[in-house]
Amino acid sequence: MTALRHVLLACLSAALVWSVALFLAIGTAREELDQTLLLTTRAVEAEIDRLRALPAVAAEDARVREALSGTGSLEDANAYLELVADRTGADELFLIDPSGETIAASNWNEPGSFVGQNYAFRPYFQDALATGRGQFYAIGVTTGVPGYFLSARVDIGDSVGVMVVKLDLRPLQETWRAAEADVAMADEHGVVFLSARPEWQYRPLLGLSPETLDHLVATRAYEGVGLGETAPLLSGPPDGIDARGDGWIARLGPVVATGGQVIAARPMRGLHVIALGWAALAALATLAVAATLKGIEQRRQIIAMRLSQSERLEAMVVKRTEDLAREIEARKQAETDLRTAQEALIHTEKMAAMGRMSAAIVHEISQPLAAMEATLSAAELGLGSDDGKTSGRIGKARDMIRRMQRTTKHLKSFARKDTVELNRIDLRAPVQSALDLVQPRAKALGVAPIVQMPTDPVCVMAGSIRMEQVLANLLLNALDAVETTTRPEVGVTLSVEGTTAVIKVRDNGIGIGEEVLPRVADPFFSTKQAGEGLGLGLAICKVILADFSGTLDIRSTPQVGTQVILSVPIASFGDETT
């Protein structure tokens, strides 16, 4: 396909160069033809002007004037004209009387003499009588030899005559033919009478009108050549001085001395050969350039391919290096994860052991604590009304014992795996009960929780008391978070999202740091000060919600607040107890 494009490009280049080369060759040929025209015109004019004054000069001789007036000897006039023609190189020199008859001639003693011939029909005779001078090219009716005739009127008193000189221009024609110059000369009617090409002679440049043909017949200018039967030389009217014929171009130039034209021609075949040569060179040059460019492109492609292979190899090395680096990093991460897992396992074992110990401790101290609380209650009842200080001390001791009992109760709830009984409950009831339980704490902090609940029941499968425990725990955490806030706010929202009941407990407290947020629901983890909490509240909430197929999600932003989201599936129609 590429080779075909190169061939088409070479053909296009050859056609373009051929057109340009032919145009330039024609331009050069026209310049050369103009030089030929100039030289030919000057040669013709010089040849004619050489004898132009001869008729008038020869007519001044007394022998010619006496012969014309009838007072002198015709023999003397003939001898004079013969001498002058020989000395000047004229072809013939002859004298015509007013009737058109030749009375003396330089060829008086030769066969085909002009003496006694009547040339009144010739234009050179008529023009000389009318204007004083005349000129005309014609084939001689007496000798059959073509020639160019120059004439001058001779005035002798009442006598009038015409002196005529005949020039033979055939030597010019022979010179043109010897030089192989395509040159021709036409008369004022456009008829070629001299030509380097024999086939052009006595042919018109363009078609002759009937009037012109009649005139040429009347003057017997080209008698015997069948002028009306020959085809024109030019293929169309000239474009200024440019002309074209069958396979040649020409330039036309006027000859002022004769009133005719000189034609300089050039065959188109040579110009076509020149243009074809340039076109062939252009095609070869185009193919050579295309081949060179193709070679350069192939070399570039080879270099690019080698560079690409090197780049791919380097990329493979880099990729393999990166893979090895990732493998090393993965191994390091795996080792780190393994150590972390081992540490977590150890921590889990510790927590499990602590849980078992806590359960045992709770079991051991729960009964003594109950007994102590009962003893203190009895002691308080036996005090008198005036023993206020002792009553206060006993009250504080009972508060501390109750706190310890609550702690042991939490630990029992966390450690015990009870059988969960699920009932169809309306979540609005545990929400309201939890709010009532934390109301004293909220009032002490000056907080009025903002509650948003739907008017329709929101039924789920859960335990009302345990759900109340979860919500109360979350509300107490929220109240603890806003304890130091300038304008504390706590809100509870109950809504239904699709098939899920959602409870949101929010506050504008101090929030939870990002680094500890994932651990706040772990057992025994607490952000409160030592002695204020065991870190079991959220862990118990998650366990309780898991029994209800629910989830707990904690979202917090430090210094902005915390939002805890509880999600529990909506009870299906017909669910009552599980």
Protein Blocks (a to p, Z undefined) as FASTA:
>chain_A
ZZmmmmmmmmmmmmmmmmmmmmmmmmmmmmmmmmmmmmmmmmmmmmmmmmmmmmmmmmmp
mklmmmmnopacfklmmmmmmmmmmmnopabdcdddfkopafbdfklmgghiaghpackl
pmklmmmmmnopacdddddfklopacddddddddehjbccdddddddfklmmmmmmmnop
acddddfkopafbdfblklgopafbdcdfklmmmmmmnommgoklmmlpccfbfbdcehj
accdehiacdddddfknopacdddddfklmmmmmmmmmmmmmmmmmmmmmmmmmmmmmmm
mmmmmmmmmmmmmmmmmmmmmmmmmmmmmmmmmmmmmmmmmmmmmmmmmmmmmmmmmmmm
mmmmmmmmmmmmmmmmmmmmmpcfklmmlmmmmmmmmmmmmmmmmmmmmmmmmmpccddd
dddddfklmmmmmmmmmmmmmmmnopacdddddfbdcdddddfklmmmmmmmmmmmmmmm
mmmgfbacdddddddehjaccdddddfbebjafklmmmmmpghiafbdehiaghlmmmmm
mmmmmmnopacdddddehkbccdddddddddehiabZZ
